[in-house]
Amino acid sequence: MLLQPKNWAVFQHYKDRCPPWIKLHRDLLNDREFICLPIASKALAPMLWLLASETKDGTFNASVEELVFRLRITEKDYADGVKPLIDKGFFVIASGVLADCYQVAIPETERETEKRQKKLAFPKPESVNQETWDAFVQQRKTKKAQITQLVLDSITKQASLASWSLEDALKEIVVRNWTSFNAEWVKGKPKNDFMKGLI
């Protein structure tokens, strides 16, 4: 991946050579976006500007391996610092992967994965049995369908129109392999008889 400081060409006084130094404008202290960057990003930015000054067009190799070696920093420090600089537009990608996809390829531990999944998990409604909820969550995961408040509100409303509990509606969704629930689908069929036909 190649990076380049934003508007590099506009601010260069020496366009035909690579200067041994760079100017750091005092106005940077009044740049709210820069001041609000994480410390790691503010420390990394001047070093990246120096690297940019080594080429006439300001582009430089921003691969993790290259910069970890050149700047004598850890992969984590580099990743923590560079992403906000790209996200806030202080550096632009001249080629290679998109900024949103840029991250250090360090596999997360099992515990980190579990924590992340718990954080993303939608909370179980109090009126629903844990076993039913787990089956519903697993089914949605298999279908690659999200569980959101909007989805749950819709199922709850339709269950109420059918005079069914949310618990029974979720069971029916799992048994029938539906992605949702509609009162019309079970209209005129007593709940118990309807469920018996599935056994």
N, C-alpha and C positions, 0 to 999 in steps of 0.2 A: 504494500500500500504506500502511495506517495502522498505526503501532506504538503500544504503550502499556507503560509499566513494569509489571512484575509486582506485583500487589496494590496498585496505585496508590491506589485509593479507601480502603483500610484505613489507610494512613499519612498521610492528609491531615487536618490540623487545621483548615485554612481551606477548607471545602467550597464556599462560595458566592463565592469570588473567586480570582483568579489572582495568587499572591504574587510579588513582584519578586525573591525569593530562595528557595533550597531548603536544607533541612538535610541535611548529609552525616554520617551516624552513624559514630562511631569504630569500632563493631563491624565495619565493613566490612573493617578490617585483619585480623580474625580469621576472615573468611569464606573458607574454603579454596577454594571454587569460583571466587570472584572473584579471589583472589590468583593462581590458576593460569591465569587468562585470558591471552591474548597481550597485550603492551604496547599494541598498537593498540586493543584492546577496552577496556582499563582507561582509556585516554586518552579514548576516545569516549563511554563511559558517562555521565560527569558532564554533557557537553554535551547528550546526548540527554535526560537528566533535566531540564535547564534548558528544553529545548524542550517537554517534557511539561508543565511548570509554566505554559505560556502558555494552556493550555485547562483547563476545569473537570474534564473526565473523564480528562485525561492523554494523550489520543490526539493524534498529530501525523503530518503527511505525511512518510513515510519514503522517498519516491521518490528515486532517485539524483540526478536533476537538482536537486531542491529542496535536499537536504542538502549536496550538493557546494557549492552556492552559499551556503547559510546558514552552514555551518561552515568555509568557505574551505579545503577539503581536496580531495585528488584522489579520483577514482572508486576507484582501487585501495586507498587508505588506508581509505575508507569501507567497501568490500566486505570487506577483511581484518578490520576491527574489528567490523562489525555482525553477521556470521554467528555467531561464537562467543557473542555476547550473546544471540542468539535461541535457538541450540542449547542453551545452558545455562539458559535460562528467565529471564534477567534482564529481557528484553522479550518481550512476546507480540504476535502479529499480530492486530490488531483487525479487519482486512479485507484482502482482496487475495490475492496468491499465497502459497503455503505456504513456510515457512522453508527447507525442504530444496531448493526450486527457486530460491531467491533467489540471484542472482549478477549481477555486472556483465556486460552483453552486449558484451564485447570479444572479437572473433574471435581464436582462437589461430593462431599462425603454422604453416606447413607443418612446420617442424622440431619444434615443440611437439607437434603431432599425431602425428608419427612417433615421438617419444620416448614419448608416452603409450601408443601402440599396442604398442611394443616391451616396455614395462613390463608391460602386461596379457597379452602373448603367452605361451602355455604352451611351455616348452622342448621341443625335439625330442629324442626318445629316441635314444641313441647307436646302437642297432641299426637305425635307419631311415634310408634314403637321403633327402637333402635334397629332391629332386624329388618323391618320394612324399609326404613330410611336407607340403610346400607345397600339393600337390594336395588332401590330406586337410584341411588347415587352411582352404583356400579353399572346399571343399565344406561344411564345418561352418558357415562364415561365411554362405554362401548359404542354408543351411537354418536360420540363426539358432539354431544349437545350440552350446552351450559345450564347450570342451575342458577337462576337469578330470582330476585324478588318478584319481578314481573311474571315469570313462568309460574312460580308458586302461587301468586295471587290469582292467576287465571285458573289454575287447577282447583284452588280452594273455592272460587266462585262457581265453577261448573259443578263441583261436588255438592255444593250447597243447593244449587238448582235441582239436582237429582236426588236431594235428601240423603246424600251419602256423606260419611265423614271423610276428612282428608286422608286418614289412614287407609280406609277402604279404597278410595280413589287411587292412591299410590300403589296399593297392592294390585289393583286391576290394570294399571298402566304396565306394571312389571310382568304380570301374567300374560297379558295380551300383546306385550312388546310394543306398546304405543309410545309416542313421544309426548303426548298430551292427554287430556281427558275432556270429553264433551258430554254434557247431560243428555243430549239427543241420542248418543250412541247406546245408552242404557235405558232409554225411556220405555216405560211400560213393562220392564223386566224386574221382578223383585230381586233385590240384591243377593239373597241367599241362593235362590234358584239359579241365578245367573252364574254365581261362583261355582255351584255344584256341577254345572255342565262342563267345567274346565278340568275337573278331577278325573 
